[in-house]
Amino acid sequence: MVRTEAASGDAAYRHLMNWDEATSRLPHAHSLALRLAQLGADHQLIADAIGIEPEGVDPLLIVAHAKLEALNSPSDERSKAPAAPTR
């Protein structure tokens, strides 16, 4: 089994917010991917669990980590983030 790179980075978030609380605030796919990666699951297992191609796991984990960072940033920093474009 090939381990993902995400597991080592998860410790960075544990001191900011309880890991379970933080991941429970994420969309299901992001939460599940991070939890599986933390447990050492390979990309194929994560992809199968979420219903995506294995090539999509790395980008998904990058987005999931970014969302965790956003959850853990002070609210004043979140307000400085550029607004999402409207259609």
N, C-alpha and C positions, 0 to 999 in steps of 0.2 A: 504494500500500500504506500502510495506517495503522499506525504504529509503536505498540507497547505502552509503557506507562509503566514497566514492570518493569525495563527494561534499565538505566536510570540508577541504580536502587537496588542493583543487583548488586555494584557496587564496594564497597559498605559491608561486604560479607562476605568479600571477597578477602583482607584483611589478617588475618582471624581464623582462617580455615581455607582450605586450598587449594580453589578453586572446584570443580574436578572431584571432589575427594574429598567435599566437602560435598554436592554435588548427587547423587553416586552413592549416598549414604546415604538419600536421600529415596525415597518411593514413585515408581514409574516415571512416572505421570502428572504429578506435581509436578516431577520432574526434567526431563522432556521439555518441559513448558510453560515452565519457567525458561530452559532452554537455547535454545528457539526465540525466546522474548521477547528474550533477550540478543542474538540475531542479527538482531532487528528484524522478526520475523514479525508479521503482523497477527492479530487475534483469530480471523478465519475460518480461517486456516491452522493455528493452534494448536488450535482446536476440531476441525477435520477430523483432525488427527494423533492427537488423544486420543480422539475419538469422543464429543464433547459438543457442546451448542449454543454458539454464540459468546457468548451472554449469561452462560454459566458460566465464561468464561475469567477475568474479573476476580476473582471469588470464589476460584477455584482458585489464582491467582497470590498472592492475599493469604494463603491458607493455606500455600502453598509458602514464601513469605517468612517466615512465622511459624515454620515448621518449621526453616528455616535458622537463624533466630535462636536457637531452642531448641538446635540442635546446637552452636552457638557460645557458648552461655552456660556459665559454670562449673558443674560438676556440683552444687555446693551450692545454686545458684540453682534448678536443675531440681528438686531435692528439695523446694523450698519451694512449687512449683506445686501447685495443688489437684489432688487425685486425680480421675481420671475416674469418673463415677458408674457403679455396678455395677447390673446388672439382675437 
